[in-house]
Every structure is written in structure tokens, then in C-alpha cells.
């Protein structure tokens, strides 16, 4: 299931439905453009807490999933710990796959 989610993240990146990086994701959360946040398991505790609090205050679902290396490779970028999905269909498919895995 992990590979399927990573593959979907790659498709989301290619189709322009994914934001990456802490600053970019924070900006688009505040603009109400993000439907789902994915936080890497190995991101810093401060980053995790910051994004969990942002998501909770704005009722945005979030996942703590995989690691920076896998997430970065999936989207073809370097060292990304925070990803934001802006399409509702990608969000629902990723959540379905994640819930099946857990």
C-alpha cells in the first residue's frame, strides 16, 4: 500500500495538485487551498506540532507517513518533509489507501 500512495503522490505532483515544503504548505493552508497534509515520520518535532496544530485549527486531515527520502523521491524533489494535496479526489484516494493499510 505504501508504494501505491507514493505513486499517487507522484501523479499529484505531475498534475499540479501537490504543494511541497513547509513554507509553501503553510501559505496554502492559510489560503484554504489544501485538502490533505502529509507529514514525514522523520520530520522535526516542531514541524510536526506546527502542522498538526494548523490542520486541527482549520479542519484539514493529515497523515504522518513514510520518510523524507521516500516522499522526496516520489515527487521528484529534494528533501521534502511536508506535502499538501489540493485535489479532493487525490485526498480521498490517499486516505482510503492509508486507512486500508492501518
C-alpha positions in Angstrom: 0.0 0.0 0.0 2.9 2.4 0.7 4.1 2.1 -2.9 0.6 2.9 -4.2 0.4 6.0 -2.0 3.8 7.1 -3.1 2.8 6.6 -6.7 -0.3 8.7 -6.2 1.9 11.4 -4.8 4.0 11.3 -7.9 0.8 11.6 -10.1 -0.4 14.5 -8.0 2.9 16.3 -8.4 2.8 15.8 -12.2 -0.7 17.0 -12.5 -0.1 20.1 -10.4 -2.2 19.0 -7.4 0.5 18.9 -4.9 2.4 21.5 -2.9 5.7 20.6 -1.1 7.8 22.2 1.5 7.0 23.8 4.9 6.7 27.4 3.8 4.6 26.7 0.7 2.3 24.3 2.5 1.8 26.8 5.4 1.0 29.6 3.0 -1.6 27.5 1.1 -3.2 26.1 4.3 -3.8 29.7 5.3 -5.3 30.4 1.9 -7.6 27.3 2.2 -6.2 25.6 -0.9 -5.1 22.4 0.7 -7.3 19.3 1.3 -4.7 17.0 2.9 -1.3 17.4 4.6 1.2 14.6 4.6 4.0 14.9 7.2 7.0 12.6 7.1 7.7 10.5 10.1 11.3 11.8 10.4 10.4 15.5 10.3 11.3 17.5 13.4 9.0 17.5 16.4 8.5 21.3 16.0 7.4 20.9 12.3 5.1 18.0 13.2 3.4 20.0 16.0 3.2 23.2 13.9 1.4 21.4 11.0 -0.8 19.3 13.3 -2.0 22.4 15.1 -2.6 24.2 11.7 -4.5 21.3 10.4 -6.6 20.9 13.5 -7.5 24.6 13.6 -8.6 24.5 10.0 -10.2 21.0 10.0 -7.7 19.7 7.4 -7.0 16.0 7.6 -3.3 15.0 8.0 -1.2 11.8 7.8 2.1 11.1 9.4 3.5 8.8 6.7 6.8 7.4 5.4 10.1 9.3 5.5 11.6 12.4 3.8 13.7 10.3 1.3 10.7 8.3 0.1 8.4 11.3 -0.1 11.0 13.3 -1.9 11.8 10.6 -4.4 8.1 10.1 -5.1 7.6 13.7 -6.2 11.0 14.2 -7.8 12.2 16.9 -5.4 14.9 17.1 -2.8 14.4 16.8 1.0 10.7 17.5 1.4 9.1 16.6 4.7 5.7 18.3 4.3 3.3 17.7 1.3 0.0 19.3 0.7 -2.7 17.8 -1.6 -5.0 20.3 -3.2 -7.4 18.0 -5.1 -10.3 16.3 -3.3 -10.1 13.1 -5.4 -6.4 12.6 -4.7 -7.2 13.3 -1.0 -9.9 10.7 -0.8 -7.9 8.0 -2.6 -4.8 8.5 -0.5 -6.9 8.4 2.7 -8.7 5.2 1.5 -5.3 3.5 0.8 -3.8 4.7 4.1 -6.9 3.5 6.1 -6.7 0.1 4.4 -3.1 -0.2 5.4 -3.6 0.8 9.0 
